[in-house]
Amino acid sequence: MKRIGIIGAGRFGMSLAESLANAGVEVLLIDRNRPAMQNATEFATALQGDATQPRVLDEAGFGECDVVVVAIGSNIEASIMATANCKELGVGNVVAKASSELHGKILRRIGADSVIYPDRDSAHRLARSIVNHSAVDFLEVSEGFSIAEIDVPDGIRGLTLAEADLRKKHGVTVLCIRRADVDPKKPRQVVVPQAADTIQGDDKLIVFGETKSIDSLG
């Protein structure tokens, strides 16, 4: 079984960690925030620590992870240092979250193998065509598990996230929604959805799950 490390326990990192754990993947999660780590102990090996310190990551076992996702949000300096530390430890596949194009370029320059932009329009990201479903953007996190950007599947337009219940019905977790702005010239807004939020027909859903489960939504 593969071991996935996640640095940063914000909404994105926590959702990813819980979804991976539910899929049977071993998850190692680290964050400076003690309360966040206490909430994560049910589904991950959760550690409080500073990922900008190489020794902390080394002692926590991140060097033995098959994939590490650096999910730090607004602290760009911490994101860059954590990414560099993971590469220094010899992690073979480091996926880093970027808040801007410049941030992403820096992350790639210091060794990030993949960069994701959950907070911006991703029209220029590397896309992969998936047969039989409408994924417009795709990232394999580990063997058999992926993050994809998909069109809203038939049958759930106008439903709330709770009513659609994609996790229970399809084994897929909605991480966030990219929603068109009122001004069509502006990039899509990123919405971290709540259970009561209604899914609009032209939304783009950023989802995580088994690749075959994502395929089934087409």
C-alpha positions as CSV (number, residue, x, y, z in Angstrom):
1,M,0.0,0.0,0.0
2,K,1.3,3.4,-0.9
3,R,1.9,6.1,1.6
4,I,0.8,9.6,0.9
5,G,2.1,12.6,2.8
6,I,0.1,15.8,3.1
7,I,1.6,19.1,4.4
8,G,-1.1,21.6,5.5
9,A,-4.4,20.8,7.1
10,G,-6.6,23.5,5.7
11,R,-9.9,22.6,4.0
12,F,-8.1,21.3,0.8
13,G,-5.5,19.3,2.7
14,M,-8.0,17.8,5.2
15,S,-10.5,16.9,2.5
16,L,-7.8,15.2,0.5
17,A,-6.4,13.4,3.6
18,E,-9.9,12.1,4.6
19,S,-10.7,11.0,1.1
20,L,-7.5,9.1,0.7
21,A,-7.9,7.4,4.0
22,N,-11.5,6.4,3.1
23,A,-10.0,4.8,0.0
24,G,-7.7,2.7,2.1
25,V,-4.5,4.7,1.5
26,E,-2.1,5.3,4.4
27,V,-2.0,9.1,5.0
28,L,0.7,11.0,6.9
29,L,-0.5,14.6,7.7
30,I,1.4,17.4,9.3
31,D,0.4,21.0,10.2
32,R,1.4,23.6,12.8
33,N,-2.1,23.8,14.1
34,R,-2.6,21.4,17.0
35,P,-6.5,21.5,17.0
36,A,-6.5,20.6,13.3
37,M,-4.2,17.6,14.0
38,Q,-6.4,16.4,16.8
39,N,-9.4,16.4,14.4
40,A,-7.5,14.3,11.9
41,T,-6.3,11.5,14.1
42,E,-9.3,9.3,13.2
43,F,-8.3,8.9,9.6
44,A,-4.6,9.8,9.4
45,T,-1.3,9.7,11.2
46,A,-1.5,13.3,12.2
47,L,1.5,15.2,13.5
48,Q,1.9,18.8,14.7
49,G,5.1,20.3,13.3
50,D,6.8,22.9,11.2
51,A,7.3,21.6,7.7
52,T,9.8,24.4,6.9
53,Q,12.2,22.5,9.1
54,P,13.9,19.6,7.2
55,R,14.5,17.7,10.4
56,V,10.9,17.7,11.4
57,L,9.8,16.2,8.0
58,D,12.6,13.7,8.1
59,E,11.7,12.5,11.7
60,A,8.0,12.4,10.8
61,G,8.8,9.9,7.9
62,F,8.0,12.1,4.9
63,G,11.1,10.8,3.2
64,E,9.5,7.4,2.9
65,C,6.3,8.7,1.3
66,D,5.6,7.7,-2.3
67,V,3.8,11.0,-2.9
68,V,3.8,14.2,-0.9
69,V,1.1,16.9,-1.5
70,V,2.2,20.4,-0.2
71,A,-1.3,21.8,0.5
72,I,-0.2,25.0,2.2
73,G,-2.4,27.9,1.2
74,S,-1.5,31.6,1.7
75,N,2.0,31.2,3.2
76,I,4.0,31.1,0.0
77,E,7.4,31.1,1.8
78,A,6.3,28.0,3.9
79,S,5.0,26.3,0.7
80,I,8.3,26.8,-1.1
81,M,10.4,25.7,1.8
82,A,8.3,22.6,2.5
83,T,8.5,21.6,-1.2
84,A,12.3,22.1,-1.3
85,N,12.6,20.0,1.9
86,C,10.6,17.2,0.5
87,K,12.8,17.1,-2.6
88,E,15.9,17.2,-0.4
89,L,14.6,14.2,1.5
90,G,14.3,12.3,-1.8
91,V,10.6,12.2,-2.2
92,G,10.0,10.9,-5.8
93,N,6.7,12.7,-6.5
94,V,5.9,16.1,-4.9
95,V,2.6,17.8,-5.8
96,A,2.5,21.4,-4.7
97,K,-0.5,23.8,-4.4
98,A,0.2,27.2,-5.9
99,S,-1.7,30.5,-5.4
100,S,-0.4,32.2,-8.5
101,E,1.4,31.6,-11.7
102,L,4.6,33.0,-10.3
103,H,4.3,30.9,-7.2
104,G,3.9,27.8,-9.4
105,K,7.0,28.7,-11.5
106,I,9.0,29.0,-8.3
107,L,7.7,25.6,-7.0
108,R,8.6,23.9,-10.3
109,R,12.1,25.5,-10.3
110,I,12.8,24.1,-6.8
111,G,11.8,20.7,-7.9
112,A,8.0,20.2,-7.6
113,D,6.9,17.4,-9.9
114,S,3.4,18.7,-10.3
115,V,1.7,22.0,-9.5
116,I,-2.0,22.5,-9.0
117,Y,-3.9,25.8,-9.0
118,P,-7.2,25.3,-7.0
119,D,-7.6,29.1,-6.6
120,R,-7.5,30.2,-10.3
121,D,-8.8,29.4,-13.7
122,S,-6.8,26.3,-14.9
123,A,-7.4,26.5,-18.6
124,H,-3.6,26.3,-19.3
125,R,-2.9,23.4,-17.0
126,L,-1.8,20.1,-18.4
127,A,-5.1,18.3,-19.3
128,R,-5.7,14.6,-19.9
129,S,-8.5,13.4,-22.0
130,I,-10.5,10.7,-20.2
131,V,-12.6,8.3,-22.3
132,N,-16.3,8.2,-21.4
133,H,-16.4,11.0,-18.9
134,S,-16.2,14.8,-19.1
135,A,-13.0,15.5,-17.1
136,V,-11.4,18.7,-18.5
137,D,-8.4,18.6,-16.1
138,F,-6.8,15.6,-14.5
139,L,-4.0,14.8,-12.0
140,E,-3.1,11.3,-10.9
141,V,-2.2,11.6,-7.2
142,S,-1.3,7.9,-6.8
143,E,-2.0,4.7,-8.7
144,G,-5.7,4.4,-9.1
145,F,-6.6,7.7,-7.4
146,S,-6.9,11.1,-9.1
147,I,-8.0,14.7,-8.8
148,A,-10.1,15.8,-11.7
149,E,-12.0,18.9,-12.9
150,I,-15.3,17.7,-14.4
151,D,-18.5,19.2,-15.8
152,V,-21.6,18.8,-13.6
153,P,-23.0,15.3,-14.2
154,D,-26.5,14.8,-15.5
155,G,-29.0,14.4,-12.7
156,I,-27.4,16.6,-10.0
157,R,-27.9,20.1,-11.6
158,G,-29.9,22.2,-9.1
159,L,-29.3,19.8,-6.2
160,T,-27.5,20.8,-3.1
161,L,-24.2,19.0,-2.4
162,A,-25.9,17.0,0.4
163,E,-28.7,15.9,-2.0
164,A,-26.2,14.9,-4.7
165,D,-24.2,12.9,-2.1
166,L,-21.5,12.0,-4.6
167,R,-19.3,10.5,-1.9
168,K,-21.9,7.9,-0.9
169,K,-23.2,7.2,-4.4
170,H,-20.0,7.4,-6.4
171,G,-17.1,7.3,-3.9
172,V,-16.1,10.8,-5.1
173,T,-15.4,13.9,-2.9
174,V,-16.0,17.4,-4.2
175,L,-13.0,19.4,-3.0
176,C,-14.1,22.7,-4.5
177,I,-16.2,24.3,-7.3
178,R,-15.1,26.7,-10.0
179,R,-18.0,28.9,-10.8
180,A,-18.4,31.4,-13.6
181,D,-18.3,35.1,-12.6
182,V,-21.1,37.5,-13.4
183,D,-18.6,39.2,-15.7
184,P,-17.8,36.6,-18.4
185,K,-14.4,38.3,-18.9
186,K,-13.3,37.4,-15.4
187,P,-11.9,34.0,-14.4
188,R,-14.0,31.6,-12.6
189,Q,-14.4,32.0,-8.8
190,V,-13.4,29.2,-6.5
191,V,-16.0,28.1,-4.0
192,V,-15.3,25.7,-1.1
193,P,-18.8,24.2,-0.9
194,Q,-20.9,23.5,2.1
195,A,-23.5,20.7,2.2
196,A,-26.4,23.2,1.6
197,D,-24.8,24.9,-1.5
198,T,-26.6,24.3,-4.8
199,I,-24.7,22.9,-7.7
200,Q,-25.2,25.1,-10.8
201,G,-25.4,23.6,-14.3
202,D,-22.3,25.4,-15.6
203,D,-20.1,24.8,-12.6
204,K,-16.8,22.9,-12.8
205,L,-16.3,20.4,-10.0
206,I,-12.9,19.6,-8.6
207,V,-13.2,16.1,-7.3
208,F,-11.1,13.4,-5.8
209,G,-11.5,9.7,-5.8
210,E,-10.6,6.4,-7.5
211,T,-10.0,7.0,-11.2
212,K,-12.7,4.4,-12.1
213,S,-15.2,6.2,-9.9
214,I,-14.5,9.5,-11.6
215,D,-14.9,7.7,-15.0
216,S,-18.3,6.5,-13.9
217,L,-19.6,10.1,-13.6
218,G,-19.4,10.6,-17.4
